[in-house]
Amino acid sequence: MWEFDSLIPNQENRSLNWLRYFRGIAQLVARLVRDEEAVGSNPAAPTKKNQYTFVYWFFFVSARDLNRAAVRSTANKAIVWLCLARGFHRLGMSNKVHAARSSGICNPKSFDLCSKYDILEKQSHIWLQNGQKKRGKTETMQEIKKKKRAVALFVIVLICLCGWWAVRKEGFFLDEIYSYGLANSSYAPFLNWYYNGEHSFDGNLPEAVFEQQDFVNYISVQKNDRFNYASVYYNQTQDIHPPLFYFLLNTVCSLFPGSFTKWTGLGMNFVLLGGTLAALYALGMELFADWKKALFVCALYAFNREMISNVTMVRMYMLMTLLTILLALLVAKSLRRPSVPKYLLIGVTIYLGMMTQYFFVVYAFLLCAAYDLYLMFRREWKNAAAFSLPALAGVGGMLLTFPCWYAQLHSQNTNSLDATTRNLFDLAQYPKGPLELIGWSIVGFAVGAGIMAVLILTKLGQRWLPGKLRGTTLIPGDVKLIAVPALAAFLVIAVISPYKSLRYVYHLQPLEALFCGCGLFSILDTLRAGTRKRILQIVCLAMVVLAFVIEPERMYSGTYKIDKELEQYSQAACVDITGDLGSFTSGVQELLKFQEVCVVPDDSSELLVQYNTGENDTLVLFIGGRGLWQFVTAEQVEQITAQNMETAWNVARQGGYEDVSLLATQEFEQIFVLKK
């Protein structure tokens, strides 16, 4: 009865498969012939044969009409030829000729159907296979079009998202100002070097009057100093970070000499983000071999608060993210196709990553250790040696080409190996420190955190779950080897980082998205197609909506309003009372509005008395260095404001000003306006 299966339409596919329909008829006719032969009837007896001859003849005539009708595909003709061959094999020669002429599709004088029976059957199968290939090619083209539409939609939404938040970024974090200064200032890594001479970093400021051009020279590349990588390298020897990111930022800023704008740094980050997503997609294809899953992982990473916070922050973390994913991609490819060129690229990637940020080494070490253990477990000693040597060479190359790493890791109390050791063995911070960072990550990685929670609950109760899910492997071994070191690196960095800030783990989030996406699809694959589609639609919609609604870090909304108010005082006197270099540097965006700025450590400075003569009707006073606003309570802010207001009145009395008003409270300082 299997011949009749081909005659039954597929209920899941509404379009009737005509190839299968006619093939079924041909098989039916051939089966009737074989059944008669099996009976062993006398060929001379015409009784049974005549009955079947009527069936054959009816089909041959229909074949002739089919050939003349609209359905003229080669595959259908092949079926007719095959049936003719099978039928003529049971008829006499005269019947062959008559039937062939009646069908109008062969000339018996030039074609011996009986002798060519096998050839016809074989050719018919070839034509049928060609028809199936053509249908598969059509399906492939449809899949490619679907993929292109999905990728185009992803890119359009991503561009809108990045543009939405990039336009709304109004100010700079202190470290972002340092990024521009260290990359663009000519052999002067910090502002205090302009008047205090070259010395080791100690945070002290000189008492001096800074001109507007001093700030411009610090944060922008000058025309006669473009692409000065020697200066960039020198500046980084005085800082606490490797120089690769600053090389790139100097290159971009050198294309626009004399200008200071957020778009140079953001533009570079957007390019790095594109490379990161391309590498993440390639990683997903390497592990899943499914473009839908790979694209979903990219979306899970791209549409969340942490990614936007990363790409809109002009620091080295976006570059470190790209190099982290490249390293993971190369290791994933080496799992299936190990080769020396891949191992060499891994060594180069490790070198570049360590030349970007020291925390890169945490994930790199854990990933390389996991891969080495994998190779040794499989007793692939040659591959283990071939992999380890380039990886170690990458580390050694960084230590040799940037020997200042040792001095940098012992330069400050907060950013040093000693501080890292103290944090590691400080039992008082457990589990508060890691949990604090995890809590912030849950807020930033909202949808991904929800998926992670589902995976944890599923794993804990998997033995009691019904159906296919009970025996499903949530995370395959190759994904574990790539992603689990990232989760471990998150916890390690949460413990040893000098500040509990998410920026130190930004580079690990794509791998967290990979882990969560893999687990989610393992669960969804056990569900029906309709249910799976609806869940994915809800998840994607939630990702996009939250990405547009939840404000990223370091947007500094309201800074443009402050800058606009300060522009009306551009000709006024300006004084900056600060106790540390950081608070002074953080205000560069506002200090650029003034022709000159008198910088003093306190209100009792002799330089302040000489400068504050009261010749101007207005004086703008910056007071900083009395607290990091994002880490203090509201009550502490009130106390600091009261102290600063008292200092402002002291300055006002020196210059004969009668009105003091608070203009703005920023992250590191407060701005007062003194008027007569």
C-alpha positions in Angstrom: 0.0 0.0 0.0 3.0 2.3 0.1 2.3 3.3 -3.5 -0.9 5.1 -2.5 0.9 7.4 -0.1 2.2 9.5 -2.9 -1.4 10.1 -4.0 -2.4 11.7 -0.7 -2.0 15.5 -0.5 0.2 16.8 2.3 -2.1 18.5 4.7 0.7 20.7 6.1 1.5 22.0 2.6 -1.6 23.3 0.8 0.1 23.3 -2.7 -0.4 19.9 -4.3 2.8 18.1 -5.4 2.1 17.1 -9.0 5.4 15.3 -9.3 4.5 13.0 -6.5 0.9 12.6 -7.9 2.0 11.3 -11.3 4.8 9.3 -9.9 2.2 7.6 -7.7 0.1 6.7 -10.8 3.2 5.3 -12.5 4.1 3.2 -9.5 0.5 2.0 -9.3 0.5 0.8 -12.9 3.9 -0.8 -12.5 2.7 -2.6 -9.4 -0.3 -4.0 -11.3 2.1 -5.4 -13.8 4.3 -7.0 -11.2 1.3 -8.5 -9.4 0.1 -10.2 -12.6 3.6 -11.6 -13.2 3.7 -13.0 -9.7 0.6 -15.1 -10.3 2.4 -17.1 -13.0 -0.4 -16.9 -15.5 0.1 -18.2 -19.0 1.3 -15.4 -21.3 -0.8 -16.9 -24.1 -4.0 -16.5 -22.1 -5.4 -13.1 -22.8 -8.0 -12.9 -20.1 -6.2 -11.1 -17.3 -3.8 -9.5 -19.6 -6.5 -7.8 -21.5 -7.9 -6.3 -18.3 -4.6 -4.7 -17.6 -4.0 -3.8 -21.2 -7.1 -1.6 -20.9 -5.6 0.1 -17.9 -2.3 0.6 -19.7 -4.0 1.9 -22.8 -6.1 4.4 -20.8 -3.0 5.7 -19.1 -1.0 5.9 -22.4 -3.8 8.0 -24.1 -3.9 10.2 -21.0 -0.1 10.6 -21.2 -0.5 11.9 -24.8 -3.1 14.4 -23.7 -0.8 15.4 -20.7 2.1 16.0 -23.1 -0.1 18.4 -25.1 -1.6 20.2 -22.1 -0.1 22.9 -19.9 1.7 20.5 -17.6 4.8 19.8 -19.7 7.6 19.5 -17.1 10.4 17.1 -17.8 9.8 15.3 -14.6 6.2 14.5 -15.6 7.3 13.3 -19.0 9.8 11.0 -17.3 7.0 9.4 -15.4 5.0 8.7 -18.6 8.1 7.2 -20.3 8.7 5.0 -17.3 5.1 3.8 -17.4 5.2 3.2 -21.1 8.3 1.1 -20.7 6.8 -1.0 -18.0 3.5 -1.4 -19.9 5.1 -2.3 -23.3 7.2 -4.9 -21.5 3.9 -6.9 -21.1 2.4 -6.2 -24.5 3.2 -7.5 -27.9 5.4 -5.6 -30.4 2.4 -4.5 -32.5 0.8 -3.1 -29.3 4.0 -1.3 -28.6 4.0 0.5 -31.9 0.3 1.3 -31.8 0.4 2.6 -28.2 3.6 4.6 -28.9 2.1 6.2 -32.0 -1.1 6.9 -30.1 0.8 8.6 -27.3 2.7 10.8 -29.8 5.8 11.0 -27.6 8.1 8.3 -29.1 9.1 6.8 -32.4 9.4 2.9 -32.0 11.4 2.7 -35.2 14.3 4.5 -33.6 13.8 3.5 -30.0 13.5 0.0 -28.6 11.5 0.5 -25.5 12.0 -3.1 -24.3 15.8 -2.9 -24.5 15.9 0.6 -23.0 13.6 -0.1 -20.1 16.4 0.3 -17.4 17.8 3.4 -19.1 14.3 5.0 -19.0 13.8 4.2 -15.4 17.2 5.6 -14.4 16.6 8.7 -16.5 13.2 9.3 -14.9 14.7 9.2 -11.4 17.4 11.8 -12.5 14.6 14.1 -13.9 12.7 13.7 -10.6 15.8 14.5 -8.6 16.4 17.6 -10.7 12.8 18.7 -10.0 13.5 18.2 -6.3 16.7 20.2 -6.5 14.9 23.0 -8.3 12.4 23.1 -5.5 15.1 23.0 -2.9 16.9 25.9 -4.7 13.6 27.9 -4.6 13.3 27.2 -0.9 16.9 28.2 -0.4 16.3 31.5 -2.2 13.3 32.2 -0.1 15.3 31.5 3.0 18.0 33.9 1.8 15.5 36.6 1.2 14.0 36.0 4.7 17.5 36.2 6.2 18.2 39.4 4.4 15.0 41.0 5.5 15.7 40.0 9.1 19.2 41.3 9.1 18.1 44.6 7.4 15.4 45.0 10.1 18.0 44.3 12.8 20.4 46.9 11.4 17.7 49.5 11.0 16.5 49.2 14.5 20.0 49.1 15.9 20.9 52.3 14.0 17.8 54.0 15.3 18.7 52.9 18.9 22.3 54.1 18.8 21.3 57.4 17.2 18.5 57.8 19.8 20.9 57.7 22.7 23.9 59.2 21.0 22.0 62.4 20.4 20.9 62.4 24.0 24.4 62.1 25.4 25.1 65.6 26.6 28.1 65.4 28.9 31.3 63.4 29.6 32.4 61.2 32.5 35.8 62.2 34.0 37.5 59.2 32.4 36.1 60.2 29.0 37.8 63.6 29.3 41.0 61.7 30.1 40.5 59.7 27.0 40.6 62.8 24.8 43.4 64.4 26.8 45.7 61.4 26.9 45.2 60.7 23.2 45.5 64.2 21.8 47.6 66.3 24.2 51.2 66.6 23.0 53.5 65.1 25.7 51.2 66.4 28.5 49.0 63.6 29.8 47.3 65.8 32.5 46.2 69.4 32.7 48.6 70.2 35.6 51.6 69.5 33.4 50.9 72.7 31.4 52.0 74.8 34.3 53.6 72.5 36.9 56.2 70.8 34.7 56.8 67.1 34.2 56.4 65.0 37.3 54.9 61.8 38.5 51.2 61.6 38.9 50.3 62.8 42.3 46.9 64.6 41.8 48.1 68.0 42.8 47.2 71.2 40.9 49.2 74.3 40.4 47.9 77.8 41.4 47.7 79.3 37.9 45.5 81.1 35.4 44.6 78.7 32.6 43.8 80.2 29.2 41.1 78.8 27.0 43.7 77.6 24.5 45.2 75.4 27.2 42.0 73.3 27.4 41.7 73.2 23.6 45.3 71.9 23.3 44.6 69.2 25.9 41.5 67.6 24.4 42.0 68.1 20.7 44.7 67.4 18.1 46.4 70.5 16.7 47.2 70.8 13.0 50.9 70.5 13.4 50.6 67.5 15.7 48.4 65.0 13.9 49.0 61.3 14.1 51.7 61.8 16.8 51.7 58.2 18.1 55.0 58.8 20.0 53.2 61.4 22.1 50.3 59.0 22.7 52.7 56.3 23.8 54.5 58.7 26.1 51.3 59.9 27.7 50.2 56.3 28.4 53.5 55.6 30.2 52.4 58.2 32.7 48.9 56.8 33.0 47.5 53.5 34.2 46.3 51.9 31.0 47.9 50.4 27.9 48.0 52.6 24.7 46.1 50.7 21.9 42.7 52.4 22.4 44.4 55.9 22.6 46.2 55.1 19.3 42.9 54.6 17.6 41.2 57.7 19.2 44.2 59.9 18.2 43.9 58.6 14.7 40.2 59.5 14.5 40.7 62.9 16.1 43.6 63.7 13.8 41.2 63.6 10.9 39.4 66.6 12.6 42.2 68.8 14.0 41.3 71.6 16.4 37.8 70.2 17.2 36.4 68.6 20.3 33.2 66.7 19.9 31.5 63.6 21.2 31.1 62.3 17.6 34.7 61.4 17.1 34.7 59.0 20.0 31.1 57.8 19.4 31.8 57.3 15.7 34.8 55.1 16.4 32.7 53.1 19.0 30.0 52.5 16.4 32.5 51.0 14.0 33.8 48.8 16.8 30.3 47.8 17.7 29.7 46.7 14.1 32.8 44.6 14.2 31.7 43.1 17.5 28.2 42.1 16.2 29.8 40.6 13.1 32.1 38.5 15.2 29.3 37.5 17.5 27.2 36.5 14.6 30.0 34.4 13.2 30.5 32.9 16.6 26.8 32.0 16.8 26.9 30.4 13.3 30.0 28.4 14.3 28.3 27.0 17.4 24.7 26.8 16.2 24.9 26.6 12.4 21.6 28.4 12.4 21.4 32.1 11.3 18.2 32.7 13.2 19.8 31.7 16.5 22.9 33.6 15.7 20.9 36.7 14.9 18.9 36.4 18.0 22.0 36.3 20.1 23.2 39.5 18.5 19.8 41.1 19.2 19.9 39.9 22.8 23.2 41.7 23.2 22.5 44.8 21.1 19.1 45.8 22.5 19.9 46.4 26.2 21.1 49.1 28.5 24.6 47.8 29.1 25.5 47.7 25.4 24.3 51.3 24.9 26.2 52.4 28.0 29.3 50.7 26.5 29.0 52.2 23.0 28.2 55.7 24.2 31.2 55.8 26.6 34.4 57.0 25.0 36.7 54.6 26.7 38.5 51.4 25.8 35.7 49.0 26.8 34.1 48.8 23.3 37.5 47.8 21.8 38.0 45.3 24.5 34.6 43.8 23.8 35.5 43.4 20.1 38.8 41.6 20.9 37.1 39.4 23.5 34.6 38.1 20.9 37.3 37.7 18.3 39.2 35.5 20.8 36.1 33.5 21.6 35.4 33.0 17.8 38.9 31.8 17.1 38.8 29.3 19.9 35.4 28.1 18.8 36.7 27.5 15.3 39.8 25.7 16.7 37.5 23.3 18.5 36.3 21.9 15.1 39.2 22.7 12.8 42.4 23.3 14.8 45.3 24.8 12.8 48.5 26.7 13.4 47.2 29.9 11.6 44.3 30.1 14.0 46.6 29.6 17.0 48.8 32.4 15.7 45.7 34.7 15.4 44.8 33.8 18.9 48.2 35.0 20.1 47.8 38.2 18.2 44.4 38.8 19.7 45.6 38.2 23.2 48.4 40.7 22.5 46.0 43.4 21.3 43.6 42.7 24.1 46.3 43.2 26.8 47.4 46.3 25.0 43.8 47.6 25.5 42.9 46.9 29.1 44.4 44.8 31.8 41.1 43.1 32.8 41.1 41.4 29.4 43.6 38.9 30.7 41.0 37.4 33.1 38.7 36.0 30.5 41.6 35.2 28.2 43.3 33.2 30.9 40.2 31.2 31.8 39.3 30.5 28.2 42.8 29.4 27.2 43.0 27.2 30.3 39.7 25.6 29.5 40.7 24.9 25.9 44.1 23.5 27.0 42.4 21.2 29.4 40.1 20.1 26.6 43.0 19.3 24.3 44.9 17.4 27.0 41.8 15.4 27.9 41.6 14.3 24.3 45.4 13.6 24.4 46.1 16.1 21.6 49.4 17.1 23.0 50.7 18.6 19.8 47.7 20.9 19.4 48.0 21.9 23.1 51.6 22.9 22.6 50.8 24.6 19.3 48.1 26.6 21.0 49.9 27.5 24.2 53.0 28.8 22.6 51.3 31.6 20.6 49.1 32.5 23.5 52.1 32.9 25.8 53.9 34.8 23.1 51.0 37.3 23.0 51.4 37.9 26.7 55.1 38.2 26.4 54.9 40.5 23.5 52.7 42.9 25.5 55.2 42.8 28.4 58.1 43.6 26.1 56.5 46.3 23.9 54.9 48.1 26.9 57.3 47.6 29.8 55.5 50.3 31.8 52.9 47.8 32.8 54.8 47.0 36.0 55.0 50.6 37.1 51.4 51.1 36.3 50.2 48.2 38.3 52.1 49.6 41.3 51.4 53.3 40.8 48.2 54.0 42.8 46.5 52.7 45.9 43.2 52.0 44.0 44.6 50.6 40.8 47.4 48.3 41.6 48.2 44.6 42.2 48.4 45.3 45.9 44.8 46.7 45.8 43.7 43.7 43.8 45.2 41.3 46.3 43.5 43.2 49.2 40.2 43.0 47.4 40.6 39.3 46.7 41.3 38.4 50.3 39.0 40.9 51.9 36.4 38.5 53.3 34.2 41.4 54.4 33.1 42.2 50.8 31.8 38.6 50.3 29.2 38.3 49.0 28.3 42.0 49.0 30.7 43.0 46.3 29.8 40.4 43.6 26.1 40.6 44.4 26.1 44.4 44.1 27.5 44.1 40.6 25.2 41.3 39.7 22.2 43.4 40.8 23.3 46.3 38.5 23.8 43.8 35.7 20.2 42.5 36.1 18.9 46.0 35.7 21.1 46.7 32.6 20.6 43.2 31.0 16.9 43.0 31.8 15.7 40.5 29.3 18.9 38.5 29.3 18.7 38.3 33.1 15.1 37.1 32.9 16.2 34.3 30.5 19.1 33.4 32.8 16.6 33.0 35.7 14.4 30.7 33.6 17.5 28.6 32.7 18.5 28.3 36.4 14.9 27.3 37.4 14.7 24.8 34.5 18.0 23.2 35.4 17.1 22.9 39.1 13.7 21.3 38.3 14.5 19.5 35.1 14.0 16.0 36.4 10.4 16.8 37.3 9.5 18.5 34.1 7.3 16.7 31.6 7.9 15.8 27.9 11.1 16.3 25.9 12.4 19.0 28.2 13.3 16.5 30.9 16.1 15.0 28.8 17.1 18.1 27.0 20.7 19.4 27.2 20.3 23.1 27.9 23.9 24.2 27.1 26.0 22.0 24.8 29.6 21.3 25.6 31.2 23.6 23.0 29.0 26.6 24.2 30.0 25.8 27.8 33.7 26.0 26.9 33.2 29.4 25.4 30.7 31.0 27.7 31.3 29.5 31.2 34.8 31.2 31.4 33.0 34.5 30.8 30.6 33.9 33.7 33.5 33.0 35.9 35.5 36.1 34.7 32.5 38.2 35.7 32.7 37.0 39.3 36.5 37.4 39.4 36.4 41.0 38.2 33.5 41.7 40.6 35.8 40.8 43.4 39.1 42.4 42.3 37.9 45.5 40.5 38.9 48.8 42.2 35.4 50.2 41.8 32.2 48.3 41.6 31.3 49.4 38.1 29.7 47.5 35.2 32.2 49.0 32.7 34.8 46.5 33.8 32.6 43.6 32.6 31.0 45.2 29.5 33.2 43.0 27.3 31.7 39.8 28.8 28.1 40.6 28.0 28.0 39.3 24.4 29.1 35.9 25.8 26.4 36.1 28.5 23.9 36.7 25.6 25.3 33.7 23.8 24.8 31.5 26.9 21.3 32.8 27.5 20.3 32.5 23.8 21.6 29.0 23.6 19.7 27.9 26.7 16.5 29.6 25.5 16.5 27.9 22.1 17.1 24.5 23.8 13.9 25.0 25.7 12.0 26.4 22.7 13.0 23.5 20.5 10.9 21.2 22.7 7.7 23.3 22.0 5.5 23.5 19.0 6.4 25.9 16.1 3.5 28.3 16.8 4.3 28.5 20.5 8.0 29.0 19.8 7.3 31.8 17.4 5.0 33.7 19.8 7.5 33.5 22.6 10.3 34.8 20.4 8.2 37.6 19.2 7.4 38.6 22.8 11.0 38.4 23.9 12.2 40.5 20.9 9.6 43.1 21.4 10.4 43.4 25.1 14.1 43.8 24.2 13.5 46.6 21.8 11.0 48.5 24.0 13.2 48.4 27.1 16.3 49.4 25.1 14.6 52.6 24.0 13.0 53.3 27.4 15.7 52.6 30.0 18.2 55.3 30.0 21.9 54.2 29.8 24.6 55.3 32.1 26.5 58.5 31.7 24.1 60.4 29.5 24.4 63.5 31.7 21.0 65.0 30.6 20.7 68.7 31.3 24.4 69.5 30.5 23.4 71.3 27.3 21.1 73.6 29.4 23.9 74.4 31.8 26.3 75.1 28.9 23.8 77.4 27.3 23.4 79.4 30.5 27.2 79.6 30.9 27.6 81.0 27.4 26.0 84.3 28.5 28.9 84.6 31.1 31.7 83.9 28.6 33.2 87.3 29.3 32.9 87.0 33.0 35.6 86.2 35.5 36.0 82.5 36.3 37.5 80.8 39.4 37.9 77.1 40.0 38.5 76.1 43.6 39.3 72.4 43.6 41.3 70.0 45.7 42.2 67.4 43.1 43.0 67.0 39.5 40.0 64.8 38.8 37.3 67.3 39.6 39.1 70.0 37.7 39.5 67.9 34.6 35.8 66.8 34.8 34.7 70.4 34.2 36.7 71.0 31.0 33.5 71.0 28.9 32.2 74.0 30.9 35.6 75.7 31.4 36.0 75.9 27.7 33.3 78.6 27.7 35.6 81.2 29.4 38.6 83.1 28.2 40.6 82.3 31.3 40.2 80.4 34.5 41.9 81.0 37.8 42.7 77.7 39.5 43.4 77.7 43.2 43.2 75.0 45.9 41.1 77.0 48.4 39.6 80.4 49.0 42.6 81.7 51.0 45.0 81.5 48.1 47.0 84.7 47.4 46.5 84.2 43.6 42.7 84.3 44.2 43.0 87.6 46.1 45.0 89.1 43.2 42.6 87.8 40.6 39.3 88.5 42.3 39.5 92.3 42.2 35.8 92.8 41.4 36.4 94.5 38.0 33.8 92.2 36.4 30.2 92.5 37.3 29.8 88.7 37.3 32.1 85.9 38.5 31.4 82.2 37.8 32.7 80.0 40.6 33.4 76.2 40.3 33.9 74.3 43.6 34.8 70.7 43.5 36.8 68.0 45.2 34.4 67.5 48.1 32.7 64.2 47.2 31.9 62.0 44.3 28.2 62.8 43.8 27.1 59.4 42.5 28.4 57.6 45.6 27.0 59.9 48.3 23.6 60.1 50.0 21.2 63.0 49.7 22.0 64.1 53.2 25.7 64.3 52.4 25.0 66.3 49.3 23.1 68.8 51.4 26.1 69.1 53.8 28.5 69.6 50.9 26.2 72.2 49.3 26.2 74.1 52.6 30.0 74.1 52.8 30.3 75.2 49.2 27.8 78.0 49.7 29.9 79.3 52.6 33.0 79.2 50.4 31.2 81.0 47.6 30.1 83.8 50.0 33.8 84.2 51.1 34.8 84.7 47.5 31.9 87.1 47.0 33.0 89.3 49.9 36.6 89.4 48.5 35.4 90.8 45.2 32.5 92.9 46.4 29.7 90.7 45.1 26.3 90.9 46.8 24.4 88.0 45.2 25.3 84.3 45.2 23.2 81.7 43.5 23.7 78.0 42.8 23.6 77.3 39.0 24.1 73.6 38.9 25.3 70.5 40.8 27.3 68.1 38.7 29.0 64.8 39.4 32.3 66.3 40.7 31.5 70.0 41.3 29.0 72.7 41.9 28.7 75.9 39.9 27.8 79.3 41.5 27.2 82.6 39.9 28.3 85.7 41.9 26.8 89.1 40.9 27.1 92.7 42.1 
